[in-house]
């Protein structure tokens, strides 16, 4: 899923993540972003959807530079 929590409906993201976790057998999730605080909001939205769906899978956050280099994995 692609989005911008700064400009989009955050609750809509949580709802979509919830639907995805309920309907698919997700084994892990990677949230990638460009290094702003918005990435962490996206990870929180994903985690919220996971919890609402009653799932608990590994979630990894990856920060990518404007040049496409991986800055941080966590």
CORUR-V44849 format. One record per pair of residues at least 24 apart in sequence whose ideal C-beta (glycine too) atoms are under 10 Angstrom apart, sorted by the first residue. I is the first residue (numbers start at 1). J is the second residue. If there is no record, write none. Layout:
BEGIN
I/J ; I/J
END
This chain:
BEGIN
1/31 ; 1/42 ; 1/45 ; 1/46 ; 2/32 ; 3/38 ; 3/42 ; 3/45 ; 4/33 ; 4/38 ; 4/41 ; 4/42 ; 5/33 ; 5/36 ; 5/37 ; 5/38 ; 5/39 ; 5/40 ; 5/41 ; 5/42 ; 5/44 ; 5/45 ; 6/36 ; 6/37 ; 6/38 ; 6/41 ; 7/38 ; 8/45 ; 10/41 ; 10/42 ; 10/44 ; 10/45 ; 10/48 ; 11/45 ; 11/48 ; 12/45 ; 13/41 ; 13/42 ; 13/44 ; 13/45 ; 13/46 ; 13/48 ; 13/49 ; 14/44 ; 14/45 ; 14/46 ; 14/47 ; 14/48 ; 14/49 ; 14/50 ; 14/51 ; 14/52 ; 15/45 ; 15/48 ; 15/49 ; 15/52 ; 16/45 ; 16/46 ; 16/49 ; 17/42 ; 17/45 ; 17/46 ; 17/47 ; 17/48 ; 17/49 ; 17/50 ; 17/51 ; 17/52 ; 17/53 ; 17/55 ; 18/45 ; 18/46 ; 18/48 ; 18/49 ; 18/50 ; 18/51 ; 18/52 ; 18/53 ; 18/54 ; 18/55 ; 19/49 ; 19/52 ; 19/53 ; 20/46 ; 20/49 ; 20/50 ; 20/53 ; 20/55 ; 21/46 ; 21/49 ; 21/50 ; 21/51 ; 21/52 ; 21/53 ; 21/54 ; 21/55 ; 21/56 ; 21/57 ; 22/49 ; 22/50 ; 22/52 ; 22/53 ; 22/54 ; 22/55 ; 23/53 ; 24/53 ; 24/55 ; 25/55 ; 25/57 ; 26/50 ; 26/53 ; 26/55 ; 26/57 ; 26/58 ; 27/57 ; 27/58 ; 28/57 ; 28/58 ; 28/59 ; 28/60 ; 29/55 ; 29/57 ; 29/58 ; 29/59 ; 29/60 ; 29/61 ; 30/58 ; 30/59 ; 30/60 ; 30/61 ; 30/62 ; 30/73 ; 31/59 ; 31/60 ; 31/61 ; 31/62 ; 31/63 ; 32/60 ; 32/61 ; 32/62 ; 32/63 ; 32/64 ; 32/70 ; 32/73 ; 33/61 ; 33/62 ; 33/63 ; 33/64 ; 34/63 ; 34/64 ; 34/65 ; 34/66 ; 34/71 ; 35/63 ; 35/64 ; 35/65 ; 35/66 ; 35/71 ; 35/72 ; 36/63 ; 39/63 ; 39/64 ; 39/72 ; 43/74
END
